Amino acid sequence: MTVERIEGRFVKSFPRPLEPGVLYVSTHFSTAAHSCACGCGREVITPLSPGQWVLAFDGSVSLWPSIGNWTLPCRSHYVIDHSTISWAQDFTREQVLRNQAADDHALSSARQPAWRRVLGRLFGSRR
């Protein structure tokens, strides 16, 4: 059954199985996990960091950017915004590859020391 809303639950480690409609958040491991919102029952793991996913909690949960389950048979794609699941379009193979390349770049940039990111913005990337 498709999930329309998801509640945040803070835990140290993730239970087995993951309960549908719950976004488990482990601040200890900087990771979130949930059962796919399409209802397929697959586990979706989202590492939390500026170069990967960012979590906001104000009583409701938001997770950004979108969840694109391109390697799962369901290929579901959605955003978790204020505990509401908003469905997004499917991506073509080319869109998935471009998105993954952008994600890889964002992750490598986030891992650079702050002084290097500032210099890169000031003087442009010299890769």
HUUR-V486802 format. One record per backbone hydrogen bond with DSSP energy under -0.5 kcal/mol. NH is the residue of the N-H (numbers start at 0). CO is the residue of the C=O. Records with the same first field share a line. If there is no record, write none. Layout:
NH=CO  CO
//
This chain:
2=36
5=82
6=20
8=22
10=24
21=18
22=6
23=21  32
24=8
25=30
26=24
29=25
30=25
31=45
32=23
33=43
35=41
38=35
40=35
43=33
44=42
45=31
47=29
48=46  52
51=48
52=46
53=63
55=61
57=59
61=55
62=79
63=53
66=77
67=65
68=66  75
69=67
71=68
74=68  71
77=66
78=85
79=62
80=78  83
82=60
83=80
84=3
85=78  83
86=84
87=76
95=91
96=92
97=93
98=94
99=95
100=96
101=97
102=98
103=99
104=100
105=101
106=102
107=103
108=104
109=105
110=106
111=107  108
115=112
116=112
117=113
118=114
119=115
120=116
121=117
122=118
123=119
//
